[in-house]
Amino acid sequence: MKKALKIIGIIVAVAGAAAAIYFAVKKYLEKKNQAADCEENYVSCSCCEAQ
């Protein structure tokens, strides 16, 4: 019984670590995509100044 609980504990710990890594990578990619979107959607206002 003690061995089974130890195995279950290891499985839970690995699953927790995998979830933490997943959310960290997801958050990083969202932040990176927001920065890329800002650069792509940037429009210079120089055309308004020329008029």
N, C-alpha and C positions, 0 to 999 in steps of 0.2 A: 504493500500500500504506500509506503513512504517513497519507494522508487517511482511509482506512478505519479505521485504529486510532484516529485522533482522534475520528471519529464514534462508534465503539464506546465510547470513554472518556467522551464526553459522555452517551451513553445510560446507561451504568453510573452516572455521577454523578447524573443526574436520578432514576434508580431508587432510588439510595441515599438521596437527599434525601426522596423520596416515602415511603420506608419509615420513615425517622426521624420524619417528621411524623405518619404513621399511628400509630406506637407511642406518640408523645408524646400525641396526642389520645386514644388508647385508655386510656392510663394516667390521664389527667386525668378522663375520663368515669367510669372505675371508682372513682376517689377521690371524685368528686362523688356518685355513686350510693350509695356506702357512707355518706356523711354524711346523705343523704336517708333511707336505710333506718333509721339510728339514730333520727332524729327521728320517723319513722312508727311504729316499734316501741316507742317509749318509753311505758311505763305507769307512772303515778304510784302510789306505794304509800300514798297517803293513806287509801285504803279499809281498809288493814290497821291503820292507827293509830287509826281510829275505833272499832274493836272493843274 
